Amino acid sequence: MRQEENYTEENSLFFDSYALFEIIKGNQNYIKYKDTEIITTKLNLFELYHGFLKEKNEQLARLCIDIYYKFAIDFDEEVIKQAAKMKYVLNNRKLSMADCIGYIVSKQLGIKFLTGDKEFADMKDVEFVK
């Protein structure tokens, strides 16, 4: 992870794939986050790209990578361990690997996890927006 960055809850959120899709698609409920510093991972960008490929929109998929790649941060082995434990413990929820990793990264950075994924609606440190 980029240690030199100082992320704060006031100016930064972890944007999961769901949040990125909603912003790109123009969901009005996400407008208030337009000035928020975006933090995500390459795994979320993979999901974003894949989602637009499924919609037969490779041009938009490429554009999204061009725009959002600079916001993707790396994660360490502790994130991998904690995310795997999270997925195991919460196996009754349909959480993707990228979701678990993103949530743990957000906790490690001390910022909220922005999503509209119903599986996160009742979880701590989540900014849940439909």
PETAZI-V63210 format. One record per residue. N is the residue number from 1. RES is the residue in one small letter. PSI is psi in whole degrees, -180 to 180 (* if undefined). NEAR is the number of other C-alpha atoms within 8 Angstrom. Layout:
((N/RES/PSI/NEAR) (N/RES/PSI/NEAR))
This chain:
((1/m/150/6) (2/r/103/6) (3/q/-24/5) (4/e/-13/4) (5/e/143/5) (6/n/95/5) (7/y/137/9) (8/t/154/8) (9/e/-25/9) (10/e/-31/4) (11/n/0/8) (12/s/146/13) (13/l/151/14) (14/f/119/14) (15/f/114/13) (16/d/177/13) (17/s/-40/11) (18/y/-49/10) (19/a/-42/12) (20/l/-44/10) (21/f/-46/9) (22/e/-39/10) (23/i/-47/10) (24/i/-38/7) (25/k/-3/6) (26/g/24/8) (27/n/119/9) (28/q/-25/5) (29/n/-13/7) (30/y/-1/12) (31/i/-37/9) (32/k/-11/6) (33/y/7/6) (34/k/-25/6) (35/d/8/5) (36/t/141/8) (37/e/124/7) (38/i/131/9) (39/i/134/11) (40/t/-176/13) (41/t/168/11) (42/k/-29/10) (43/l/-39/7) (44/n/-37/12) (45/l/-35/14) (46/f/-49/8) (47/e/-39/9) (48/l/-50/13) (49/y/-47/13) (50/h/-41/9) (51/g/-42/8) (52/f/-29/12) (53/l/-41/10) (54/k/-29/7) (55/e/8/6) (56/k/39/6) (57/n/68/9) (58/e/-31/9) (59/q/-45/6) (60/l/-37/8) (61/a/-46/13) (62/r/-43/9) (63/l/-42/8) (64/c/-42/11) (65/i/-45/10) (66/d/-40/7) (67/i/-46/7) (68/y/-10/9) (69/y/-37/10) (70/k/-14/5) (71/f/-4/9) (72/a/128/11) (73/i/163/10) (74/d/170/8) (75/f/159/8) (76/d/-179/7) (77/e/-28/6) (78/e/-37/6) (79/v/-43/11) (80/i/-47/10) (81/k/-49/8) (82/q/-38/9) (83/a/-40/13) (84/a/-41/10) (85/k/-42/8) (86/m/-47/9) (87/k/-38/12) (88/y/-49/7) (89/v/-38/6) (90/l/36/8) (91/n/-15/8) (92/n/-13/4) (93/r/152/6) (94/k/75/6) (95/l/130/10) (96/s/164/7) (97/m/-45/9) (98/a/-39/8) (99/d/-48/9) (100/c/-44/13) (101/i/-46/11) (102/g/-42/14) (103/y/-44/11) (104/i/-39/11) (105/v/-44/10) (106/s/-41/13) (107/k/-41/10) (108/q/-35/7) (109/l/-12/7) (110/g/30/9) (111/i/166/14) (112/k/157/13) (113/f/113/14) (114/l/123/13) (115/t/164/15) (116/g/9/11) (117/d/119/9) (118/k/-24/5) (119/e/-19/8) (120/f/-2/10) (121/a/-36/9) (122/d/12/6) (123/m/152/6) (124/k/145/4) (125/d/33/8) (126/v/133/12) (127/e/101/8) (128/f/119/10) (129/v/127/8) (130/k/*/6))
